[in-house]
């Protein structure tokens, strides 16, 4: 009898241990949801609900839930692993351990998706990918026909690139994936042809451009567009020998682009003129929300009002900006475009934004331009999310929350840097490239070295100067020298420009570049413009100087009695673009997906839908100093 009891207790104990290994309990805390609990334990909400069916209606504080272990889900063939990514910008003093702890992942998992971190430490300011693993139920219909496989979309991959690499057209890719959205998401799973690794076509946007064949387009039409004969096209694209079809992606030489714009990824997009496409039957309604601060102006005192204008820089920017907008409104009116503009005073405060959201109705408007500062802008754009009303950020590019309804009109520093790096990589293949970066720009230095492996790195001395002998020995007498300088330190920039200028001669050509032109270039007289001009200094910028000999300047001077400054020109360009887009179609989100790059006096606009959030302007310029003038590099 005692022996039977012992055996029974041993059996109960083994079952208990087995259950403890497979399941846990969790006491629900204030504010927790099934989704947040599932994320914490690295299981699916489905797995928790299966063990706790009563939780389908929600969970209350102190409820006890049974939680399966993550290994139970991992080993369950009814579930499959899905990896998505978030991008993390490394802050000062952060380590891989602290970042891994923050995102509840392993250090090895971060290294796995950021392989360069196996051989070096983190750099402040660099961006790394953080994997987020979930387990999703496998659909019974998940088995695929022969010849098809599943494919996980990589960051920044578009439909055309995936289609090209797998030897199909974009329409064929869309036919395989009928639920595919307009913009692919990082980590999204789609179906593609099962192509052997050796047969996957690689996109090389340094050497080639890529063009999507239009419906009913033949070789003769391509010759008219690009000046290429059939045999030349087929030589680069053997599959075209059997004939062209709509959506087919063709590889073309880099110097071949016809009357098209070259996107950052090498894709050719048609130049689009909104002025030729306006619908004069449409009437646009736009709100301009800017900090006029009328509540602070004493209109009973002329002297007080004048003093306010002299002292308040933000008020002056607002007035200049709006004056340019007024010229744009008149300009589109002459084209037959109808618009109704409502001016709202944000008072320059978040309290002022709250008043507007509580008192003003935005229901029947098509767009909002403003406010200026990021705090006010974020508050207004967040408040208008539920109405899905497009809100354009006129000036600030930093700290703007990119909600689904936000249009970031200033290209970010990352966009400018990427465009400059691509420019150097594409046009510098036959150049001798040198990189000089201070300690704050080691992440940029690594990015340049990754994109341009042949680049030579020269170290600085305590971020203050470079040895003239070391720099001179690194220069080439046979090739043109492209020296990329990454710093915003006045002593270092002064030293480098002086040294490069002294080393420049008829036998040794030196051109200076940077991927980010900081304020040091503007505030220091020690960094001489004459030296920058002699070095043909190249840099990326959101705008370019416009000629004084154009109709806008004449109209503006006649109306306001002075020349327009950069804020007035920015107001003109932005209002022209918004009104012309609305005159083309009232749905600005759809317009962003259909219309390529537009350009006005000093600004370009080319909005790209981000994988998470709203729209970012990628329209920028590469400019250079030339004979003490700043000129666009074509």
LUMFIPA-586993 format. One line per 10 residues: for each residue x, y, z of C-alpha. Coordinates in steps of 0.02 Angstrom, whole numbers. Layout:
REM residues N
X:Y:Z; ...
***
This chain:
REM residues 634
0:0:0; 137:123:48; 230:77:-112; 74:122:-215; 61:290:-127; 244:326:-163; 220:285:-347; 63:393:-353; 152:542:-273; 299:521:-392
178:525:-539; 91:682:-474; 259:767:-445; 320:726:-621; 160:795:-697; 177:952:-592; 357:978:-647; 308:949:-828; 166:1075:-813; 280:1204:-732
398:1186:-879; 261:1214:-1006; 149:1340:-918; 158:1489:-799; 31:1599:-713; 20:1788:-725; -74:1910:-616; -138:2052:-725; -77:2225:-675; -160:2394:-702
-161:2444:-886; -102:2276:-955; -184:2198:-1107; -177:2025:-1186; -61:2097:-1319; 61:2177:-1195; 65:2018:-1089; 95:1911:-1244; 239:2025:-1295; 316:2015:-1120
314:1823:-1120; 360:1811:-1307; 204:1713:-1353; 55:1753:-1463; -108:1827:-1399; -192:1678:-1483; -93:1557:-1373; -147:1647:-1213; -330:1656:-1266; -330:1471:-1307
-288:1433:-1125; -396:1574:-1055; -552:1585:-1166; -639:1696:-1038; -510:1832:-1076; -580:1861:-1250; -690:1999:-1178; -539:2082:-1096; -443:2062:-934; -460:2155:-770
-331:2195:-638; -281:2045:-527; -352:1917:-650; -245:1759:-652; -198:1697:-825; -114:1536:-879; 34:1576:-992; 116:1448:-1107; 305:1452:-1111; 382:1526:-1268
462:1357:-1306; 288:1280:-1314; 240:1402:-1449; 408:1388:-1538; 393:1199:-1552; 211:1203:-1605; 201:1171:-1792; 40:1272:-1795; 144:1428:-1767; 283:1508:-1868
413:1634:-1817; 394:1810:-1888; 535:1935:-1870; 504:2121:-1889; 625:2262:-1850; 630:2429:-1763; 769:2555:-1796; 864:2618:-1644; 979:2770:-1645; 1122:2742:-1524
1132:2871:-1385; 1281:2925:-1283; 1345:2792:-1160; 1225:2658:-1227; 1292:2481:-1240; 1230:2326:-1329; 1179:2255:-1160; 1075:2408:-1113; 992:2413:-1284; 955:2226:-1279
879:2246:-1105; 772:2392:-1163; 698:2293:-1308; 693:2126:-1215; 805:2038:-1341; 975:1952:-1333; 1138:2039:-1375; 1177:1899:-1498; 1012:1931:-1588; 1060:2114:-1614
1230:2064:-1681; 1151:1936:-1796; 1059:2073:-1890; 1199:2202:-1875; 1349:2096:-1922; 1474:2240:-1913; 1448:2239:-1723; 1539:2072:-1711; 1703:2164:-1746; 1678:2338:-1670
1592:2437:-1534; 1438:2545:-1551; 1457:2723:-1614; 1351:2864:-1546; 1223:2918:-1676; 1227:2761:-1783; 1066:2668:-1821; 1048:2482:-1790; 908:2357:-1822; 824:2278:-1671
734:2112:-1709; 561:2086:-1636; 508:1903:-1640; 327:1848:-1631; 240:1685:-1670; 90:1686:-1783; -31:1545:-1822; 9:1452:-1982; -139:1457:-2100; -201:1291:-2167
-185:1365:-2341; -1:1406:-2313; 62:1267:-2428; 119:1342:-2592; 119:1272:-2769; 284:1214:-2839; 391:1356:-2903; 337:1482:-2770; 415:1526:-2603; 388:1650:-2462
497:1805:-2454; 524:1927:-2309; 533:2108:-2366; 694:2196:-2317; 705:2378:-2258; 671:2506:-2396; 634:2372:-2528; 505:2421:-2656; 398:2314:-2771; 503:2350:-2925
665:2290:-2843; 590:2125:-2781; 506:2097:-2950; 668:2130:-3043; 772:2017:-2932; 649:1873:-2956; 631:1894:-3144; 449:1952:-3152; 356:2114:-3183; 274:2220:-3049
97:2172:-3107; 146:1988:-3095; 210:2016:-2918; 47:2103:-2872; -52:1960:-2948; 42:1836:-2837; 2:1947:-2686; -174:2020:-2709; -177:2088:-2531; -13:2183:-2553
-22:2367:-2506; 45:2516:-2603; 200:2523:-2492; 285:2364:-2432; 321:2349:-2246; 489:2297:-2173; 469:2114:-2120; 311:2088:-2224; 294:1913:-2298; 251:1898:-2483
254:1762:-2616; 385:1762:-2755; 447:1639:-2887; 571:1511:-2821; 728:1573:-2906; 895:1485:-2878; 1017:1595:-2785; 1134:1600:-2935; 991:1664:-3045; 937:1808:-2932
971:1972:-3023; 1062:2100:-2917; 1013:2283:-2920; 1168:2392:-2943; 1107:2572:-2929; 1287:2636:-2937; 1314:2580:-3118; 1136:2570:-3185; 965:2651:-3188; 805:2549:-3191
651:2583:-3296; 477:2507:-3286; 404:2470:-3458; 238:2558:-3487; 83:2476:-3565; 95:2455:-3755; 274:2519:-3754; 392:2447:-3884; 576:2461:-3929; 546:2607:-4045
469:2709:-3905; 615:2666:-3791; 736:2725:-3926; 644:2892:-3932; 651:2907:-3741; 828:2848:-3709; 919:2842:-3875; 955:2656:-3858; 937:2528:-3997; 848:2362:-3970
1011:2262:-3972; 1087:2372:-3836; 934:2351:-3724; 929:2162:-3749; 1116:2149:-3714; 1083:2217:-3538; 913:2131:-3521; 914:1960:-3608; 735:1924:-3555; 679:2069:-3666
728:1969:-3821; 559:1880:-3810; 471:2049:-3810; 427:2189:-3691; 280:2182:-3571; 203:2311:-3456; 287:2319:-3287; 448:2234:-3345; 600:2315:-3262; 742:2358:-3382
921:2393:-3331; 996:2545:-3420; 1169:2627:-3415; 1189:2755:-3276; 1212:2898:-3399; 1048:2852:-3485; 895:2932:-3406; 812:3035:-3542; 683:3157:-3477; 666:3063:-3311
717:3092:-3132; 835:2966:-3052; 772:2908:-2883; 893:2868:-2741; 871:2682:-2775; 909:2700:-2961; 728:2691:-3020; 682:2812:-3159; 526:2916:-3128; 444:3033:-3255
463:3218:-3227; 291:3282:-3184; 227:3458:-3215; 79:3494:-3103; 42:3658:-3193; -6:3559:-3349; -121:3443:-3251; -234:3557:-3149; -421:3528:-3138; -500:3701:-3142
-664:3631:-3075; -588:3595:-2905; -583:3720:-2761; -450:3691:-2628; -472:3741:-2445; -310:3762:-2348; -275:3818:-2170; -114:3914:-2135; -76:3897:-1949; 71:4009:-1902
128:4106:-1747; 71:4284:-1779; 56:4315:-1591; -80:4445:-1615; -124:4427:-1431; 45:4506:-1389; 32:4655:-1508; -33:4821:-1441; -126:4890:-1592; -165:5050:-1498
19:5094:-1492; 111:5113:-1657; 278:5121:-1566; 236:4963:-1466; 187:4868:-1623; 348:4921:-1711; 451:4870:-1561; 367:4699:-1562; 412:4677:-1745; 593:4722:-1710
613:4605:-1562; 511:4452:-1609; 607:4346:-1736; 472:4212:-1748; 341:4344:-1790; 453:4413:-1928; 479:4238:-2000; 290:4212:-1999; 257:4375:-2092; 394:4340:-2221
332:4162:-2246; 152:4217:-2269; 200:4358:-2388; 276:4228:-2505; 118:4124:-2489; 12:4272:-2544; 112:4285:-2706; 88:4097:-2735; -101:4112:-2707; -109:4250:-2839
0:4149:-2957; -110:3993:-2955; -264:4102:-2970; -197:4164:-3138; -186:3982:-3192; -371:3960:-3156; -346:3868:-2992; -477:3909:-2859; -426:3911:-2676; -491:3968:-2508
-357:4007:-2378; -394:4024:-2192; -259:4105:-2083; -255:4048:-1901; -143:4119:-1765; -61:3982:-1660; 7:4116:-1540; 171:4021:-1542; 118:3909:-1397; 44:3737:-1365
-96:3824:-1270; -136:3919:-1429; -144:3753:-1523; -265:3683:-1394; -377:3835:-1418; -379:3808:-1606; -420:3623:-1589; -562:3664:-1469; -635:3813:-1561; -596:3797:-1747
-675:3668:-1862; -554:3583:-1982; -686:3466:-2053; -704:3535:-2230; -522:3578:-2263; -403:3486:-2380; -237:3526:-2295; -152:3622:-2155; 17:3710:-2173; 105:3740:-2007
140:3770:-1866; 327:3808:-1864; 398:3736:-1702; 399:3548:-1676; 301:3549:-1511; 159:3652:-1583; 162:3553:-1745; 157:3384:-1657; 10:3439:-1550; -92:3500:-1698
-52:3354:-1814; -93:3231:-1674; -258:3319:-1642; -305:3306:-1827; -260:3122:-1848; -438:3063:-1825; -494:3176:-1968; -355:3108:-2079; -314:3287:-2128; -142:3311:-2209
-31:3427:-2108; 129:3499:-2184; 280:3541:-2074; 354:3697:-2156; 525:3713:-2073; 575:3593:-1937; 637:3419:-1983; 697:3363:-1811; 584:3295:-1675; 430:3300:-1787
317:3151:-1750; 283:3072:-1920; 101:3025:-1893; 4:2950:-2039; -64:3122:-2088; 103:3214:-2080; 202:3279:-2229; 380:3321:-2177; 426:3454:-2307; 610:3474:-2259
720:3325:-2303; 803:3252:-2148; 990:3252:-2119; 988:3065:-2155; 907:3094:-2326; 1036:3227:-2370; 1179:3118:-2312; 1118:2966:-2409; 1100:3067:-2569; 1275:3139:-2551
1352:2968:-2518; 1262:2895:-2669; 1322:3042:-2775; 1504:3012:-2723; 1491:2824:-2747; 1414:2844:-2922; 1525:2982:-2990; 1684:2946:-2894; 1724:2774:-2962; 1878:2839:-3055
1928:2960:-2916; 2048:2943:-2769; 1936:2959:-2616; 1995:3009:-2442; 1887:3020:-2285; 1928:3129:-2134; 1806:3119:-1988; 1814:3176:-1807; 1763:3065:-1661; 1582:3123:-1667
1566:3062:-1846; 1639:2887:-1837; 1468:2815:-1884; 1469:2919:-2044; 1649:2868:-2078; 1597:2685:-2064; 1448:2715:-2178; 1561:2794:-2310; 1688:2653:-2298; 1549:2525:-2316
1481:2611:-2472; 1652:2653:-2545; 1772:2514:-2489; 1919:2590:-2583; 1909:2752:-2482; 2065:2794:-2381; 2041:2848:-2199; 2151:2984:-2122; 2146:3006:-1933; 2136:3175:-1848
2244:3233:-1704; 2128:3255:-1554; 1989:3312:-1673; 2083:3477:-1699; 2194:3453:-1851; 2272:3331:-1973; 2457:3310:-2005; 2501:3398:-2169; 2630:3265:-2211; 2505:3123:-2186
2377:3210:-2296; 2503:3252:-2432; 2567:3072:-2438; 2388:3010:-2459; 2350:3119:-2610; 2360:3050:-2787; 2454:3133:-2930; 2368:3023:-3062; 2185:3038:-3009; 2074:3180:-2954
2070:3183:-2763; 1899:3188:-2678; 1921:3229:-2493; 1766:3200:-2386; 1769:3296:-2222; 1647:3250:-2083; 1655:3375:-1940; 1575:3532:-1871; 1727:3584:-1770; 1795:3754:-1822
1980:3716:-1781; 1978:3555:-1882; 1884:3629:-2031; 1999:3781:-2032; 2152:3670:-2030; 2091:3553:-2167; 2034:3690:-2287; 2200:3781:-2263; 2303:3623:-2291; 2203:3564:-2442
2212:3734:-2523; 2401:3741:-2499; 2422:3566:-2574; 2316:3604:-2726; 2410:3641:-2888; 2398:3613:-3076; 2465:3436:-3063; 2360:3388:-2912; 2173:3419:-2917; 2080:3420:-2750
1892:3431:-2725; 1817:3442:-2550; 1653:3361:-2498; 1545:3339:-2344; 1384:3243:-2314; 1324:3372:-2187; 1366:3558:-2192; 1352:3615:-2011; 1338:3791:-1944; 1526:3804:-1917
1544:3849:-2101; 1427:3998:-2076; 1482:4068:-1908; 1671:4062:-1929; 1773:4185:-2032; 1923:4068:-2013; 1844:3945:-2137; 1874:4051:-2291; 1746:4050:-2431; 1885:4085:-2555
1968:3920:-2506; 1803:3826:-2516; 1776:3898:-2689; 1950:3849:-2745; 1917:3672:-2681; 1747:3663:-2773; 1669:3619:-2605; 1518:3502:-2630; 1379:3474:-2503; 1194:3423:-2496
1059:3551:-2455; 871:3566:-2444; 868:3720:-2555; 975:3813:-2681; 999:3999:-2717; 878:4064:-2849; 911:4194:-2981; 854:4372:-2943; 803:4386:-3125; 636:4295:-3117
454:4346:-3114; 428:4303:-2929; 562:4426:-2870; 490:4564:-2979; 311:4535:-2920; 365:4523:-2738; 467:4683:-2746; 325:4778:-2830; 202:4719:-2697; 304:4732:-2537
441:4857:-2585; 586:4742:-2540; 675:4585:-2601; 607:4418:-2536; 714:4325:-2409; 730:4136:-2394; 573:4124:-2285; 467:4216:-2413; 533:4104:-2551; 500:3949:-2446
321:4008:-2417; 297:4035:-2605; 368:3865:-2653; 271:3767:-2522; 104:3851:-2555; 126:3832:-2744; 159:3647:-2723; 14:3613:-2604; -113:3710:-2709; -57:3631:-2873
-64:3458:-2796; -241:3492:-2735; -287:3558:-2908; -228:3393:-2980; -322:3283:-2854; -400:3320:-2685; -327:3162:-2607; -150:3218:-2562; -102:3043:-2504; -143:2973:-2675
-56:3119:-2761; 104:3079:-2664; 104:2902:-2734; 70:2960:-2914; 171:3120:-2932; 360:3117:-2933; 477:3261:-2898; 413:3439:-2916; 525:3593:-2913; 499:3780:-2895
615:3926:-2857; 728:3853:-2724; 643:3695:-2663; 603:3519:-2724; 463:3410:-2660; 464:3221:-2680; 363:3138:-2543; 393:2957:-2498; 276:2858:-2386; 373:2791:-2239
354:2611:-2182; 287:2672:-2016; 203:2843:-2016; 178:2981:-2141; 271:3060:-2287; 451:3121:-2297; 515:3242:-2429; 667:3168:-2516; 688:3311:-2640; 860:3388:-2611
1006:3467:-2703; 1192:3435:-2721; 1278:3604:-2738; 1456:3667:-2749; 1557:3826:-2724; 1614:3890:-2893; 1694:4061:-2921; 1626:4119:-2752; 1449:4069:-2805; 1344:3920:-2752
1287:3820:-2902; 1184:3662:-2921; 1279:3508:-2977; 1184:3428:-3119
***
